[in-house]
Amino acid sequence: MSQVKFLSITLVVCVLLAACASPGRSYTESTMQETLEIEILPNTSKMFVYRLRWPEDKVPNLVHIERDAGPRHEYARGGVDVGRSTQLRLSENAAYVVKRMGYCKEGFLEIDSSMSRYHLWLKGECKDGATDADHKQFGEKQILPVKFNR
């Protein structure tokens, strides 16, 4: 009996550790469009803007009279419910994307950010300067769609 209990506890701990260690991103399962705008400056600074944006044709008219005071669903109206954790989740997303795409190898400094229901963005500067390889891979300025195979 104690061996079964030990194995059950071990299994639960392993599952929890695996879930916490996974580099998950927020809001990517929605229909928001994810992009990384990059610019390499003449002084080798690597700037970027990470964006999550709801498609323009999906954004409802902002003039809306709410008649139903019933329960609300997080994505019922589309977009993101901006709350206390939104800034952290946006920053984690940006860190994951710039590292995984090979743009910022040593992290970044956050310069500015903005969060609204239909548009989240974070502007940053990589801690590492641009190399010749970065110039060849990324050019001077472009907007890259963010697509990762699962």
Buried (B, 14 or more C-beta within 10 A) or exposed (E): EEEEEEEEEEEEEEEEEEEEEEEEBBBBEBEBBBBBBBBBEEEEEBBBBBBBBBEEEEBEEEEEEEEEEEEEEEEEEBBBEEEEEBBEBBBBBBBBBBBEBEBBBEEBEBEEBEBEBBBBBBBBBBEBEBEEEBEEEBEEEEEBEBEEEE
